[in-house]
């Protein structure tokens, strides 16, 4: 067995309608520490662990906010990013020595930030001027995902996670 699963990954966000950068792409990492081996169902090969992570997603120059101020429809330059801090319970089911599937419910915190410039006259910006704005938000979010690990050896594999608020693809290192 392993004492921790270290997972660096690429991320693709689905959270587009919520706030700026959630629908972007980025990088992240998770560490999952098993706390219940061969359980809670003792008749099948399974375990449970607690997972902690940090993910960074960016929208680059396309961070239009659908429900935002009208002047964001006419921005000159815009950039946005979001950090996600997930805490999840991962329930692994070992189908074979190579394939493991899992469910992963949890909670997280999303910290998002955007900056933009826009032409006047909008929102107090004089006609002919280019003005700047920014916004930051910190929100609790639900985490719900399912995934699979495909092991290339006893300690290295490919991890694919599908869920909300993002998809990830990365390595799985069993320590």
C-alpha positions in Angstrom: 0.0 0.0 0.0 1.0 3.7 -0.1 1.2 6.4 2.5 0.3 9.3 0.1 -0.7 9.9 -3.5 1.0 12.9 -5.0 -0.7 14.2 -8.2 0.6 17.1 -10.3 -1.9 17.9 -13.1 -3.2 20.1 -15.8 -6.6 21.6 -15.3 -9.5 22.7 -17.6 -12.2 24.8 -15.8 -15.9 24.5 -16.3 -16.9 27.3 -13.9 -17.3 29.9 -16.6 -20.7 31.5 -15.6 -19.7 31.9 -12.0 -16.8 34.4 -12.0 -14.1 35.4 -14.5 -11.3 32.8 -14.6 -13.1 29.6 -13.6 -13.6 28.6 -17.2 -9.9 28.8 -18.0 -7.0 26.4 -18.0 -4.0 25.9 -15.7 -1.9 23.8 -13.4 -2.4 22.2 -10.0 -1.5 19.5 -7.5 -3.2 17.3 -5.0 -2.0 15.1 -2.2 -4.3 12.4 -0.9 -3.5 10.6 2.3 -5.4 7.3 3.0 -7.1 7.0 6.3 -9.2 3.9 5.9 -7.7 0.8 4.2 -9.8 -1.9 2.7 -13.0 -0.2 3.7 -15.6 1.0 4.4 -16.8 -2.1 2.4 -14.5 -4.9 3.5 -15.7 -7.4 0.9 -14.2 -5.4 -2.0 -10.8 -3.9 -2.7 -11.2 -0.2 -1.7 -9.8 2.6 0.5 -10.6 6.1 1.5 -8.3 9.1 1.8 -8.5 12.8 2.5 -7.2 15.0 -0.3 -5.8 18.6 -0.3 -4.9 20.6 -3.3 -4.0 23.9 -5.0 -5.1 24.7 -8.5 -4.5 27.8 -10.6 -6.6 28.6 -13.7 -6.2 31.6 -16.0 -8.4 33.1 -18.7 -5.6 35.2 -20.3 -7.2 37.9 -22.4 -10.8 36.6 -22.6 -12.4 37.2 -19.2 -15.6 38.8 -20.1 -18.1 38.4 -17.2 -21.6 37.6 -18.6 -23.5 39.2 -15.8 -21.1 42.1 -15.2 -21.2 45.8 -16.0 -22.0 46.8 -19.5 -18.6 48.4 -20.1 -17.0 44.9 -19.9 -18.7 44.1 -23.2 -16.3 46.7 -24.8 -13.0 46.1 -22.9 -9.6 46.7 -24.5 -7.5 44.4 -22.4 -8.6 41.9 -19.8 -6.9 39.2 -17.7 -8.2 36.9 -15.0 -7.1 34.1 -12.8 -8.5 31.9 -10.0 -7.0 29.8 -7.3 -8.9 26.8 -6.0 -8.2 25.2 -2.6 -10.1 21.9 -2.6 -10.5 19.5 0.4 -12.1 16.2 -0.6 -12.7 12.6 0.5 -11.5 10.2 -2.2 -13.0 6.7 -2.2 -10.9 4.4 -4.4 -12.2 1.1 -5.9 -9.4 -1.1 -7.2 -10.8 -2.9 -10.3 -7.5 -4.4 -11.3 -3.8 -3.9 -10.5 -3.7 -1.3 -13.3 -7.2 0.4 -13.1 -8.6 2.2 -10.1 -11.8 4.3 -10.2 -12.8 6.8 -7.5 -15.5 9.3 -6.4 -14.5 12.5 -4.8 -16.9 14.8 -3.0 -15.7 17.8 -1.0 -15.6 21.6 -0.5 -13.2 24.2 -1.7 -12.5 27.9 -1.7 -12.2 29.8 -5.0 -10.2 33.1 -5.0 -10.6 34.9 -8.3 -9.3 38.1 -9.7 -9.7 40.1 -12.9 -8.3 43.4 -14.3 -9.5 45.2 -17.4 -9.2 48.4 -19.3 -12.1 49.9 -21.2 -12.9 53.0 -23.3 -15.0 55.8 -21.9 -17.7 56.9 -21.5 -18.7 54.1 -19.2 -19.0 53.8 -15.4 -17.5 57.2 -14.7 -14.8 56.9 -17.3 -14.6 60.2 -19.4 -15.3 60.1 -23.1 -12.1 59.3 -25.1 -10.2 58.0 -22.0 -9.1 54.5 -21.4 -9.9 53.5 -17.8 -9.0 50.5 -15.7 -10.9 48.3 -13.3 -10.4 45.2 -11.2 -12.4 42.9 -9.0 -11.5 40.1 -6.6 -13.8 37.5 -5.0 -13.5 34.7 -2.5 -16.2 32.1 -2.5 -16.9 28.6 -1.0 -17.6 26.1 -3.7 -18.8 22.4 -3.9 -16.3 19.9 -5.3 -17.8 16.8 -7.0 -15.7 14.5 -9.2 -15.1 11.0 -10.4 -11.9 9.7 -11.9 -9.7 6.9 -12.8 -6.0 6.0 -12.3 -4.2 3.9 -14.8 -1.0 2.6 -13.3 2.2 2.0 -15.4 4.0 0.4 -12.5 3.6 -0.1 -8.8 4.1 3.6 -8.0 3.5 5.7 -11.2 0.3 6.2 -13.2 -2.0 8.5 -15.1 -4.8 10.2 -13.2 -7.9 11.5 -15.0 -10.5 13.5 -13.0 -13.9 14.6 -14.4 -16.2 16.8 -12.3 -17.1 20.3 -11.1 -15.5 22.8 -11.1 -12.8 21.5 -13.4 -11.3 18.5 -15.2 -7.7 17.4 -14.5 -5.2 15.1 -16.2 -1.9 14.4 -14.6 0.4 11.9 -13.0 -0.2 9.8 -9.9 2.9 9.1 -7.7 2.1 6.6 -4.9 4.6 7.3 -2.1 
